[in-house]
Amino acid sequence: MAAPLLETRGLSMRFGGVQAVSNVNFTLAEGELRCLIGPNGAGKSTFFKMLTGQLQPSQGHVLFRGHDISRAHAHQIARLGIGIKTQVPSVFDGLSVRENIWLAASRIHSGERVNGVVDEMLERIGLTGAAKRLVGQLAHGQRQWVELGIVLSTDPELILLDEPAAGMTHEEVHKTAELVREINRSKALIVVEHDMQFIRMIAKQVTVFNQGSVLVEDAVENILRNPLVRDIYLGKQAAA
């Protein structure tokens, strides 16, 4: 078997007397798309923060292509090829769409190549026509796509998406699902999401977190039918 792209071993995070993440063993293959679900407070966001160096684990290890990055800083992990799009868009509202993406692309590209990358990215996220608009004037869904374009412009090997469909219209959710599937043709992704319709559109394998631990990992169809998962998290949505 090929070595995993990402692996965690016994990953744990404690905040004082609170065990936010407990002994998580997780493996992601090269080019895989994995959805991560679970109720609020299940440890998903803390898990993401340990993968990206925003938090250092209390115990355990994070391995990226076999290298231990558990104690690496966020900027070092970003340079290794892990990018994250947060739940609240991290963008410059006072700059245009093009300027936001240009700033990201210029970190790893130079000269005329930067402009070419920006043009490709604007087309990819469907915002070529809005390139000169200030990001602060955009609708919520468009702002999410700008941040996704920013992350993609740095050419990461693994992209972490934290609730990319949150607050979007039905049409925006469908467009975002198409974009995620297109990205997955060349990149690995881990997607945290609550919208089960969106999960259905993009997922093959799903990992369910509960109380800081992995409850179950399975194909999306089996997860949707799993009575334990339904009781803990999905509720009536599972029958929708």
Buried (B, 14 or more C-beta within 10 A) or exposed (E): EEEBBBBBBEBBBBEEEEBBBBBBEBBBBBBBBBBBBBBEBBBBBBBBBBBBBBBEBBBBBBBBBEEEBBEBEBEEBBBBBBBBBBBEBEBBEEBBBBBBBBBBBBEBBEEEEBBEBBBBBBEBBBBEEBBEBBBEEBEEBBBBBBBBBBBBBBBBBBBBBBBBBBEBEEEBBBBBBEBBEEBBEEBBBBBBBBBBBBBBBBBEBBBBBBBBBBBBBBEBEEBBEBEEBBEBBBEEBBEE
